[in-house]
Amino acid sequence: MAADMLRTLTGSSTSAETEYLERLGYDVLRFWNDEVSDNIDSVFDRITEFL
């Protein structure tokens, strides 16, 4: 089973960006910057649940 993951860390994102990536076949998980820096365990949990 092959898996592709697209990872981006940006200060902001738009629904247009999400829609574009989804049209390309990517699933999109979004996290706020402070969520990544302050609660990384929750971020890892959501990624693990997704996978």
DOFI-305919 format. One record per residue (C-alpha): z, y, x. Coordinates in steps of 0.25 Angstrom, whole numbers, padded with zeros to 4 digits, always signed. Example, Ala and Ser with C-alpha at 12.3 -4.5 7.8 and 13.67 -1.06 7.14 Angstrom:
+0031-0018+0049/+0029-0004+0055/
This chain:
+0000+0000+0000/-0004+0013+0006/+0003+0026+0003/-0001+0040+0006/+0009+0052+0006/+0006+0066+0007/+0018+0074+0012/+0018+0089+0011/+0030+0099+0013/+0027+0113+0008/+0035+0124+0004/+0028+0124-0010/+0018+0116-0018/+0010+0119-0030/+0006+0110-0042/-0008+0112-0037/-0005+0106-0024/+0002+0094-0031/-0010+0092-0040/-0020+0092-0029/-0012+0082-0021/-0011+0073-0034/-0026+0074-0036/-0028+0069-0022/-0019+0057-0026/-0006+0061-0020/+0008+0060-0027/+0015+0072-0024/+0030+0073-0022/+0036+0088-0021/+0049+0092-0015/+0054+0106-0013/+0057+0109+0002/+0072+0111+0000/+0072+0097-0007/+0066+0091+0006/+0076+0099+0015/+0088+0098+0006/+0087+0084+0000/+0077+0075+0008/+0084+0063+0002/+0079+0066-0012/+0065+0069-0006/+0065+0055+0001/+0070+0049-0012/+0059+0055-0021/+0048+0051-0010/+0054+0036-0010/+0054+0035-0025/+0040+0040-0025/+0035+0030-0015/
